[in-house]
Amino acid sequence: MSFLKFLYHVIYKVGELKKLVEEGKVKYIGLSEASASTIRRAHAVHPITAVQVEWSLWSRDVEEDIIPTCRELGIGIVAYSPLGRGFFSSGANLVENLPNDDFRKYLPRFQAENLEHNKTIFERVSDLAARKGCTPSQLALAWVHHQGNNVCPIPGTTKIENFNQNIGALSVKLTPEELAELESFASADAVKGGRY
């Protein structure tokens, strides 16, 4: 499908969703993994309430144009995989503990040649977390929370202890110096390997 055909398809669907809002059948419209230009065009058809994007200490490419676009238009940001697909919960050990059919085993960031580099990011997050008296996953979630009032991280969890740990991230406060420290080693270009 060509880009123009795809864009028309998205805009047409937003128009159809707008009708459902007007009929009272749908309350809000959100998008997932949309580009800044698609967000703008969809928002011109009907106000978009939220945009879901992968955003974490190791998925920062959305900060270039998607996040600024959402902020400019007053759109909420739903950050999925705020723990780097589990990386900030387990570090480099994550891969060896995954079942063979887990798709993360095949993602470029988790491949041996990239993982060796990426584990240094986890180690630095772990060091700062230890100084703060929290876990690396709580620190990673706290970083997402500190990105603004219009940001809501949605970490996935299957265990109650991880859920409780995620809730604990709400009490982790980061100083401007700590945020700068995180930025210094977890910048958009610091991670090796693509998301997919």
N, CA, C and O of each residue as an XYZ file, in Angstrom:
784
protein
N       0.856     -1.171      0.000
C       0.000      0.000      0.000
C       0.904      1.238      0.000
O       1.854      1.321      0.779
N       0.604      2.182     -0.868
C       1.399      3.411     -0.920
C       1.112      4.265      0.308
O       0.090      4.097      0.973
N       2.042      5.196      0.602
C       1.871      6.058      1.772
C       0.593      6.883      1.656
O      -0.149      7.018      2.629
N       0.329      7.440      0.462
C      -0.873      8.270      0.297
C      -2.139      7.454      0.507
O      -3.099      7.929      1.114
N      -2.137      6.225      0.002
C      -3.292      5.355      0.208
C      -3.464      5.054      1.697
O      -4.579      5.076      2.219
N      -2.354      4.773      2.371
C      -2.378      4.503      3.810
C      -2.916      5.714      4.568
O      -3.783      5.579      5.432
N      -2.393      6.906      4.237
C      -2.823      8.124      4.917
C      -4.313      8.362      4.698
O      -5.033      8.706      5.636
N      -4.777      8.182      3.467
C      -6.203      8.334      3.178
C      -6.995      7.353      4.032
O      -8.030      7.708      4.596
N      -6.512      6.132      4.124
C      -7.179      5.085      4.899
C      -7.322      5.507      6.369
O      -8.391      5.351      6.958
N      -6.244      6.040      6.959
C      -6.269      6.481      8.359
C      -7.248      7.637      8.533
O      -8.077      7.626      9.443
N      -7.145      8.641      7.652
C      -8.012      9.819      7.761
C      -9.475      9.420      7.571
O     -10.348      9.929      8.274
N      -9.750      8.525      6.640
C     -11.109      8.041      6.431
C     -11.628      7.379      7.706
O     -12.759      7.625      8.124
N     -10.790      6.535      8.321
C     -11.217      5.845      9.546
C     -11.462      6.823     10.691
O     -12.396      6.641     11.471
N     -10.632      7.856     10.796
C     -10.858      8.865     11.842
C     -12.189      9.566     11.587
O     -12.925      9.866     12.526
N     -12.496      9.825     10.316
C     -13.792     10.418      9.975
C     -14.945      9.529     10.403
O     -15.958     10.016     10.906
N     -14.794      8.227     10.206
C     -15.828      7.278     10.628
C     -15.930      7.228     12.153
O     -17.029      7.152     12.702
N     -14.787      7.271     12.831
C     -14.798      7.291     14.299
C     -15.438      8.574     14.819
O     -16.131      8.564     15.836
N     -15.201      9.672     14.116
C     -15.814     10.953     14.500
C     -17.337     10.818     14.511
O     -18.004     11.334     15.408
N     -17.881     10.124     13.512
C     -19.337      9.911     13.459
C     -19.809      9.145     14.699
O     -20.859      9.448     15.264
N     -19.023      8.154     15.110
C     -19.388      7.375     16.297
C     -19.348      8.233     17.558
O     -20.169      8.051     18.458
N     -18.401      9.165     17.629
C     -18.341     10.091     18.766
C     -19.595     10.959     18.762
O     -20.239     11.142     19.795
N     -19.934     11.489     17.595
C     -21.114     12.360     17.481
C     -22.401     11.621     17.827
O     -23.346     12.222     18.336
N     -22.439     10.317     17.551
C     -23.613      9.500     17.886
C     -23.602      9.047     19.346
O     -24.553      8.414     19.805
N     -22.536      9.366     20.074
C     -22.431      8.977     21.474
C     -22.030      7.527     21.691
O     -22.110      7.027     22.813
N     -21.602      6.849     20.644
C     -21.219      5.440     20.757
C     -19.760      5.265     21.177
O     -19.373      4.222     21.703
N     -18.970      6.288     20.939
C     -17.553      6.282     21.295
C     -17.267      7.605     21.980
O     -17.765      8.648     21.557
N     -16.464      7.568     23.039
C     -16.162      8.802     23.763
C     -14.933      9.517     23.239
O     -14.939     10.738     23.088
N     -13.875      8.762     22.960
C     -12.605      9.360     22.569
C     -11.986      8.584     21.418
O     -12.319      7.426     21.168
N     -11.075      9.259     20.726
C     -10.329      8.621     19.642
C      -8.850      8.685     19.981
O      -8.329      9.736     20.356
N      -8.186      7.557     19.844
C      -6.746      7.496     20.061
C      -6.069      6.815     18.892
O      -6.705      6.112     18.107
N      -4.781      7.030     18.789
C      -3.973      6.409     17.739
C      -2.832      5.642     18.390
O      -2.469      5.905     19.537
N      -2.277      4.702     17.659
C      -1.120      3.959     18.144
C      -0.055      3.935     17.063
O      -0.339      3.665     15.896
N       1.192      4.225     17.473
C       2.338      4.167     16.567
C       2.118      5.003     15.303
O       2.456      4.563     14.204
N       1.564      6.182     15.449
C       1.333      7.073     14.307
C       2.481      8.067     14.183
O       3.101      8.441     15.179
N       2.756      8.486     12.964
C       3.784      9.509     12.738
C       3.230     10.874     13.126
O       2.021     11.034     13.298
N       4.108     11.847     13.261
C       3.676     13.204     13.613
C       2.727     13.757     12.558
O       1.734     14.400     12.901
N       3.013     13.520     11.283
C       2.142     14.057     10.229
C       0.777     13.375     10.243
O      -0.240     14.030     10.013
N       0.738     12.073     10.509
C      -0.547     11.376     10.603
C      -1.342     11.888     11.799
O      -2.557     12.063     11.707
N      -0.670     12.128     12.910
C      -1.345     12.671     14.097
C      -1.969     14.020     13.762
O      -3.126     14.270     14.099
N      -1.214     14.882     13.108
C      -1.727     16.213     12.743
C      -2.946     16.103     11.826
O      -3.954     16.777     12.040
N      -2.849     15.264     10.822
C      -3.958     15.136      9.864
C      -5.189     14.523     10.526
O      -6.310     14.963     10.272
N      -4.992     13.524     11.361
C      -6.119     12.908     12.060
C      -6.754     13.902     13.025
O      -7.978     13.983     13.122
N      -5.920     14.658     13.737
C      -6.404     15.646     14.706
C      -7.206     16.751     14.014
O      -8.109     17.335     14.614
N      -6.875     17.034     12.753
C      -7.619     18.043     11.992
C      -9.030     17.551     11.662
O      -9.941     18.362     11.492
N      -9.219     16.236     11.571
C     -10.536     15.660     11.296
C     -11.369     15.635     12.575
O     -12.544     16.002     12.569
N     -10.749     15.199     13.666
C     -11.406     15.157     14.983
C     -10.310     15.145     16.048
O      -9.277     14.501     15.865
N     -10.527     15.853     17.162
C      -9.492     15.876     18.206
C      -9.108     14.463     18.667
O      -9.961     13.651     19.025
N      -7.827     14.209     18.644
C      -7.289     12.936     19.118
C      -7.009     13.094     20.610
O      -6.384     14.070     21.026
N      -7.464     12.148     21.406
C      -7.304     12.224     22.857
C      -5.952     11.709     23.321
O      -5.322     12.301     24.198
N      -5.505     10.604     22.731
C      -4.249      9.992     23.179
C      -3.551      9.302     22.015
O      -4.182      8.821     21.074
N      -2.236      9.271     22.113
C      -1.415      8.542     21.145
C      -0.534      7.579     21.931
O       0.148      7.970     22.877
N      -0.562      6.325     21.525
C       0.240      5.291     22.175
C       1.538      5.108     21.389
O       1.522      4.881     20.179
N       2.657      5.211     22.098
C       3.975      5.048     21.483
C       4.877      4.254     22.422
O       4.683      4.249     23.638
N       5.855      3.589     21.840
C       6.868      2.948     22.677
C       7.815      4.041     23.138
O       8.452      4.704     22.320
N       7.909      4.230     24.460
C       8.760      5.294     25.004
C       9.358      4.812     26.315
O       8.640      4.471     27.255
N      10.655      4.789     26.362
C      11.376      4.382     27.567
C      12.778      4.950     27.487
O      13.127      5.649     26.536
N      13.570      4.645     28.488
C      14.963      5.090     28.479
C      15.734      4.541     27.284
O      16.781      5.083     26.929
N      15.242      3.490     26.667
C      15.978      2.996     25.500
C      15.153      2.986     24.219
O      15.539      2.347     23.241
N      14.038      3.677     24.213
C      13.260      3.942     22.992
C      12.883      5.413     23.012
O      11.811      5.791     23.486
N      13.785      6.235     22.488
C      13.638      7.680     22.636
C      13.408      8.410     21.311
O      13.281      9.635     21.302
N      13.354      7.686     20.203
C      13.208      8.327     18.902
C      11.922      9.146     18.780
O      11.861     10.074     17.975
N      10.900      8.818     19.563
C       9.628      9.551     19.504
C       9.761     10.989     20.003
O       8.888     11.820     19.752
N      10.853     11.280     20.707
C      11.051     12.627     21.253
C      11.371     13.654     20.171
O      11.258     14.860     20.390
N      11.772     13.160     18.999
C      12.161     14.060     17.922
C      10.977     14.844     17.361
O      11.048     16.066     17.236
N       9.882     14.146     17.020
C       8.749     14.873     16.447
C       7.381     14.445     16.977
O       6.461     15.262     17.009
N       7.225     13.197     17.391
C       5.911     12.736     17.846
C       5.525     13.365     19.180
O       4.414     13.877     19.318
N       6.413     13.337     20.153
C       6.109     13.909     21.473
C       5.843     15.413     21.361
O       4.848     15.885     21.912
N       6.697     16.189     20.664
C       6.403     17.620     20.523
C       5.064     17.886     19.824
O       4.359     18.831     20.179
N       4.715     17.066     18.841
C       3.436     17.237     18.146
C       2.279     16.999     19.103
O       1.329     17.781     19.140
N       2.354     15.925     19.873
C       1.290     15.634     20.846
C       1.160     16.762     21.861
O       0.049     17.163     22.208
N       2.277     17.269     22.333
C       2.226     18.356     23.322
C       1.633     19.620     22.710
O       0.824     20.299     23.342
N       2.027     19.929     21.506
C       1.501     21.118     20.828
C      -0.010     21.037     20.652
O      -0.710     22.040     20.793
N      -0.513     19.848     20.344
C      -1.940     19.666     20.081
C      -2.741     19.300     21.334
O      -3.958     19.135     21.260
N      -2.075     19.172     22.474
C      -2.774     18.840     23.719
C      -3.239     17.395     23.782
O      -4.272     17.093     24.380
N      -2.481     16.511     23.168
C      -2.831     15.092     23.109
C      -2.059     14.329     24.191
O      -0.855     14.524     24.363
N      -2.762     13.470     24.907
C      -2.120     12.640     25.917
C      -1.224     11.593     25.278
O      -1.464     11.160     24.151
N      -0.197     11.191     26.001
C       0.769     10.217     25.503
C       0.718      8.980     26.391
O       0.924      9.064     27.601
N       0.443      7.841     25.783
C       0.417      6.565     26.485
C       1.700      5.828     26.099
O       1.854      5.379     24.962
N       2.610      5.710     27.053
C       3.924      5.115     26.789
C       3.886      3.617     27.071
O       3.846      3.189     28.224
N       3.899      2.825     25.991
C       3.954      1.381     26.213
C       5.408      0.919     26.235
O       6.295      1.601     25.722
N       5.633     -0.220     26.823
C       6.980     -0.781     27.036
C       7.913      0.203     27.736
O       9.054      0.380     27.309
N       7.438      0.852     28.815
C       8.294      1.821     29.506
C       9.481      1.173     30.224
O      10.387      1.863     30.691
N       9.464     -0.152     30.305
C      10.589     -0.868     30.916
C      11.484     -1.493     29.846
O      12.224     -2.438     30.117
N      11.409     -0.953     28.629
C      12.270     -1.456     27.562
C      12.042     -2.920     27.263
O      12.989     -3.697     27.136
N      10.758     -3.296     27.152
C      10.367     -4.688     26.878
C      10.922     -5.646     27.937
O      11.269     -6.790     27.644
N      10.996     -5.146     29.177
C      11.458     -5.946     30.309
C      12.938     -5.808     30.609
O      13.420     -6.333     31.613
N      13.665     -5.105     29.747
C      15.111     -4.970     29.917
C      15.462     -4.316     31.248
O      16.408     -4.742     31.910
N      14.711     -3.282     31.653
C      15.038     -2.591     32.898
C      14.530     -3.322     34.136
O      14.731     -2.863     35.260
N      13.877     -4.451     33.929
C      13.520     -5.317     35.054
C      14.595     -6.367     35.299
O      14.884     -6.721     36.442
N      15.184     -6.861     34.213
C      16.105     -7.996     34.329
C      17.489     -7.762     33.754
O      18.403     -8.537     34.034
N      17.667     -6.734     32.970
C      18.967     -6.494     32.342
C      19.272     -7.523     31.277
O      18.364     -8.105     30.683
N      20.555     -7.748     31.036
C      20.988     -8.665     29.977
C      20.547    -10.099     30.243
O      20.479    -10.901     29.312
N      20.245    -10.438     31.501
C      19.787    -11.792     31.834
C      18.401    -12.085     31.287
O      17.990    -13.244     31.223
N      17.682    -11.049     30.894
C      16.317    -11.228     30.403
C      16.270    -12.256     29.282
O      15.425    -13.151     29.295
N      17.163    -12.134     28.320
C      17.113    -12.980     27.126
C      17.248    -14.458     27.470
O      16.506    -15.283     26.937
N      18.167    -14.801     28.338
C      18.372    -16.221     28.656
C      17.209    -16.817     29.437
O      17.067    -18.038     29.494
N      16.376    -15.973     30.038
C      15.227    -16.464     30.797
C      13.928    -16.471     29.998
O      12.889    -16.886     30.509
N      13.980    -16.013     28.747
C      12.774    -15.975     27.921
C      12.491    -17.341     27.306
O      13.420    -18.066     26.952
N      11.215    -17.696     27.177
C      10.890    -18.937     26.466
C      11.317    -18.818     24.994
O      11.434    -17.712     24.467
N      11.543    -19.936     24.352
C      12.009    -19.925     22.961
C      11.064    -19.214     22.007
O      11.504    -18.663     20.998
N       9.765    -19.219     22.312
C       8.812    -18.592     21.398
C       8.558    -17.112     21.707
O       7.679    -16.511     21.091
N       9.292    -16.517     22.630
C       9.125    -15.096     22.958
C       9.785    -14.250     21.870
O      10.978    -14.393     21.601
N       9.004    -13.370     21.250
C       9.491    -12.578     20.119
C      10.676    -11.692     20.482
O      11.463    -11.334     19.606
N      10.820    -11.330     21.757
C      11.922    -10.450     22.153
C      13.287    -11.082     21.890
O      14.275    -10.375     21.695
N      13.339    -12.405     21.887
C      14.611    -13.094     21.611
C      15.156    -12.742     20.230
O      16.353    -12.877     19.977
N      14.288    -12.299     19.354
C      14.683    -12.050     17.965
C      14.807    -10.565     17.639
O      15.143    -10.205     16.511
N      14.542     -9.706     18.611
C      14.665     -8.267     18.372
C      16.138     -7.879     18.323
O      16.942     -8.406     19.091
N      16.500     -6.961     17.425
C      17.907     -6.563     17.289
C      18.561     -6.118     18.597
O      19.736     -6.410     18.819
N      17.843     -5.432     19.453
C      18.437     -4.933     20.701
C      18.852     -6.046     21.651
O      19.712     -5.855     22.511
N      18.238     -7.199     21.489
C      18.531     -8.319     22.377
C      19.529     -9.313     21.781
O      19.828    -10.337     22.394
N      20.040     -9.013     20.594
C      21.036     -9.891     19.980
C      22.385     -9.675     20.654
O      22.695     -8.566     21.092
N      23.180    -10.727     20.737
C      24.435    -10.719     21.503
C      25.324     -9.530     21.176
O      25.867     -8.899     22.082
N      25.483     -9.214     19.890
C      26.391     -8.128     19.507
C      25.908     -6.765     20.008
O      26.722     -5.872     20.246
N      24.603     -6.600     20.169
C      24.047     -5.344     20.684
C      23.852     -5.391     22.196
O      24.034     -4.388     22.886
N      23.486     -6.545     22.694
C      23.193     -6.694     24.121
C      24.417     -6.406     24.981
O      24.299     -5.848     26.072
N      25.574     -6.780     24.494
C      26.813     -6.520     25.235
C      26.975     -5.022     25.487
O      27.352     -4.612     26.585
N      26.691     -4.212     24.479
C      26.757     -2.751     24.635
C      25.597     -2.252     25.506
O      25.805     -1.451     26.417
N      24.386     -2.721     25.228
C      23.192     -2.222     25.913
C      23.188     -2.525     27.406
O      22.575     -1.798     28.186
N      23.870     -3.595     27.806
C      23.871     -3.917     29.237
C      24.588     -2.841     30.054
O      24.344     -2.722     31.254
N      25.468     -2.057     29.427
C      26.118     -0.965     30.167
C      25.091      0.096     30.566
O      25.232      0.737     31.607
N      24.066      0.279     29.745
C      22.988      1.222     30.099
C      22.254      0.700     31.331
O      21.976      1.452     32.265
N      21.943     -0.598     31.323
C      21.275     -1.196     32.480
C      22.130     -1.055     33.736
O      21.615     -0.734     34.807
N      23.424     -1.293     33.609
C      24.318     -1.191     34.768
C      24.327      0.222     35.340
O      24.349      0.397     36.558
N      24.311      1.220     34.480
C      24.314      2.603     34.964
C      22.972      2.967     35.590
O      22.924      3.690     36.585
N      21.887      2.469     35.011
C      20.567      2.675     35.621
C      20.537      1.984     36.981
O      20.022      2.544     37.949
N      21.080      0.781     37.060
C      21.124      0.036     38.331
C      21.921      0.786     39.391
O      21.523      0.829     40.556
N      23.043      1.374     38.990
C      23.863      2.143     39.936
C      23.084      3.326     40.503
O      23.083      3.554     41.713
N      22.424      4.072     39.628
C      21.645      5.222     40.091
C      20.473      4.755     40.950
O      20.155      5.381     41.962
N      19.835      3.665     40.552
C      18.714      3.128     41.336
C      19.172      2.746     42.743
O      18.470      3.015     43.718
N      20.331      2.127     42.852
C      20.859      1.743     44.169
C      21.087      2.974     45.032
O      20.789      2.964     46.226
N      21.615      4.033     44.431
C      21.824      5.279     45.187
C      20.499      5.893     45.626
O      20.434      6.545     46.667
N      19.441      5.689     44.837
C      18.122      6.252     45.154
C      17.316      5.352     46.082
O      16.296      5.775     46.626
N      17.766      4.118     46.264
C      17.015      3.190     47.107
C      15.790      2.619     46.413
O      14.773      2.357     47.054
N      15.886      2.428     45.110
C      14.783      1.840     44.354
C      15.352      0.800     43.391
O      16.567      0.622     43.311
N      14.487      0.127     42.675
C      14.936     -0.868     41.697
C      15.173     -0.189     40.345
O      14.677      0.913     40.112
N      15.931     -0.843     39.450
C      16.116     -0.276     38.110
C      14.791     -0.062     37.376
O      14.624      0.937     36.676
N      13.851     -0.995     37.532
C      12.564     -0.826     36.849
C      11.795      0.361     37.421
O      11.138      1.083     36.671
N      11.864      0.576     38.727
C      11.204      1.747     39.312
C      11.837      3.036     38.804
O      11.135      4.010     38.533
N      13.144      3.045     38.677
C      13.830      4.234     38.164
C      13.436      4.495     36.715
O      13.177      5.638     36.338
N      13.390      3.434     35.898
C      13.002      3.587     34.490
C      11.572      4.104     34.369
O      11.293      4.964     33.534
N      10.668      3.589     35.194
C       9.281      4.075     35.189
C       9.197      5.510     35.696
O       8.443      6.321     35.157
N       9.963      5.820     36.722
C       9.970      7.188     37.255
C      10.433      8.166     36.190
O       9.910      9.278     36.102
N      11.411      7.768     35.375
C      11.880      8.638     34.291
C      10.729      8.954     33.341
O      10.554     10.104     32.938
N       9.944      7.937     32.982
C       8.795      8.168     32.091
C       7.790      9.091     32.774
O       7.279     10.019     32.146
N       7.500      8.846     34.054
C       6.566      9.712     34.794
C       7.027     11.166     34.788
O       6.203     12.079     34.735
N       8.326     11.383     34.842
C       8.871     12.741     34.902
C       8.878     13.446     33.548
O       9.336     14.584     33.448
N       8.380     12.790     32.519
C       8.376     13.418     31.193
C       7.198     14.367     30.990
O       7.133     15.049     29.968
N       6.282     14.422     31.926
C       5.191     15.389     31.833
C       3.878     14.845     32.354
O       3.691     13.636     32.489
N       2.973     15.769     32.643
C       1.661     15.397     33.170
C       0.767     14.733     32.130
O      -0.220     14.084     32.477
N       1.114     14.895     30.850
C       0.287     14.299     29.802
C       0.801     12.917     29.390
O       0.399     12.391     28.352
N       1.687     12.328     30.200
C       2.287     11.031     29.877
C       1.817      9.980     30.881
O       1.877     10.189     32.093
N       1.351      8.855     30.358
C       0.916      7.745     31.212
C       1.611      6.471     30.743
O       1.279      5.946     29.681
N       2.570      5.967     31.518
C       3.208      4.710     31.131
C       2.297      3.522     31.428
O       1.552      3.528     32.408
N       2.364      2.513     30.579
C       1.568      1.306     30.804
C       2.489      0.078     30.768
O       2.584     -0.607     29.749
N       3.158     -0.186     31.882
C       4.028     -1.363     31.919
C       3.194     -2.641     31.963
O       2.176     -2.709     32.652
N       3.630     -3.629     31.233
C       2.957     -4.922     31.285
C       3.525     -5.734     32.436
O       4.719     -5.655     32.727
N       2.694     -6.496     33.077
C       3.176     -7.351     34.160
C       2.271     -8.563     34.292
O       1.068     -8.496     34.036
N       2.871     -9.665     34.694
C       2.098    -10.889     34.912
C       2.199    -11.372     36.354
O       1.562    -12.354     36.735
N       3.002    -10.674     37.152
C       3.210    -11.086     38.545
C       2.852     -9.943     39.483
O       3.159     -8.782     39.212
N       2.200    -10.287     40.592
C       1.755     -9.281     41.553
C       2.937     -8.518     42.148
O       2.824     -7.319     42.400
N       4.073     -9.192     42.379
C       5.233     -8.489     42.946
C       5.768     -7.435     41.976
O       6.237     -6.379     42.402
N       5.700     -7.717     40.673
C       6.117     -6.710     39.692
C       5.129     -5.554     39.640
O       5.518     -4.396     39.490
N       3.843     -5.880     39.766
C       2.819     -4.833     39.805
C       3.076     -3.898     40.986
O       3.050     -2.677     40.833
N       3.322     -4.473     42.156
C       3.584     -3.655     43.345
C       4.843     -2.810     43.174
O       4.895     -1.659     43.606
N       5.850     -3.393     42.544
C       7.079     -2.646     42.285
C       6.804     -1.470     41.328
O       7.332     -0.373     41.511
N       5.976     -1.719     40.315
C       5.618     -0.651     39.378
C       4.884      0.483     40.089
O       5.138      1.656     39.815
N       3.986      0.141     40.991
C       3.267      1.159     41.767
C       4.258      1.958     42.609
O       4.104      3.169     42.768
N       5.269      1.287     43.145
C       6.293      1.955     43.944
C       7.053      3.020     43.175
O       7.613      3.936     43.777
N       7.082      2.912     41.854
C       7.777      3.913     41.032
C       7.133      5.292     41.156
O       7.784      6.307     40.908
N       5.864      5.329     41.537
C       5.177      6.622     41.688
C       5.796      7.474     42.788
O       5.672      8.698     42.768
N       6.456      6.843     43.739
C       7.055      7.610     44.839
C       8.521      7.961     44.585
O       9.148      8.613     45.419
N       9.069      7.542     43.459
C      10.466      7.859     43.129
C      10.512      9.238     42.477
O       9.996      9.436     41.378
N      11.126     10.167     43.158
C      11.268     11.538     42.642
C      12.687     11.728     42.130
O      13.656     11.382     42.806
N      12.795     12.278     40.939
C      14.104     12.506     40.328
C      14.431     13.992     40.320
O      13.596     14.823     39.962
N      15.641     14.310     40.713
C      16.097     15.702     40.691
C      16.522     16.055     39.264
O      16.746     15.161     38.448
N      16.633     17.343     38.960
C      17.143     17.731     37.634
C      18.518     17.123     37.349
O      18.819     16.771     36.208
N      19.343     17.001     38.374
C      20.671     16.404     38.196
C      20.571     14.915     37.853
O      21.319     14.414     37.014
N      19.656     14.224     38.498
C      19.477     12.796     38.215
C      18.895     12.582     36.821
O      19.287     11.654     36.115
N      17.964     13.439     36.432
C      17.428     13.358     35.071
C      18.536     13.593     34.054
O      18.613     12.898     33.041
N      19.398     14.575     34.326
C      20.523     14.864     33.427
C      21.481     13.678     33.370
O      22.016     13.357     32.309
N      21.695     13.032     34.506
C      22.574     11.857     34.529
C      22.003     10.746     33.653
O      22.728     10.124     32.876
N      20.702     10.502     33.782
C      20.062      9.489     32.940
C      20.178      9.856     31.463
O      20.469      9.006     30.622
N      19.948     11.126     31.159
C      20.053     11.591     29.766
C      21.460     11.377     29.225
O      21.630     11.123     28.033
N      22.471     11.477     30.088
C      23.861     11.391     29.633
C      24.236     10.002     29.111
O      25.110      9.886     28.252
N      23.594      8.959     29.613
C      23.945      7.617     29.127
C      22.782      6.876     28.489
O      22.959      5.755     28.011
N      21.610      7.467     28.470
C      20.453      6.830     27.839
C      19.844      7.756     26.799
O      18.624      7.912     26.738
N      20.680      8.362     25.991
C      20.189      9.259     24.944
C      19.595      8.439     23.801
O      19.726      7.215     23.768
N      18.945      9.123     22.872
C      18.273      8.441     21.763
C      19.219      7.579     20.936
O      18.803      6.560     20.384
N      20.478      7.973     20.845
C      21.417      7.212     20.020
C      22.332      6.283     20.831
O      23.265      5.703     20.276
N      22.077      6.139     22.120
C      22.941      5.316     22.978
C      22.695      3.817     22.820
O      23.605      3.013     23.019
N      21.481      3.445     22.466
C      21.110      2.032     22.383
C      21.530      1.462     21.031
O      21.380      2.113     19.997
N      22.051      0.254     21.053
C      22.433     -0.418     19.799
C      21.348     -1.413     19.412
O      20.844     -2.169     20.242
N      21.008     -1.392     18.139
C      19.993     -2.302     17.606
C      18.648     -1.618     17.515
O      18.281     -0.833     18.390
N      17.917     -1.913     16.463
C      16.599     -1.319     16.260
C      15.544     -1.921     17.167
O      15.759     -2.954     17.801
N      14.396     -1.254     17.215
C      13.287     -1.772     18.025
C      12.790     -3.101     17.470
O      12.453     -4.010     18.228
N      12.746     -3.209     16.146
C      12.241     -4.434     15.482
C      13.237     -4.916     14.457
O      13.001     -5.926     13.794
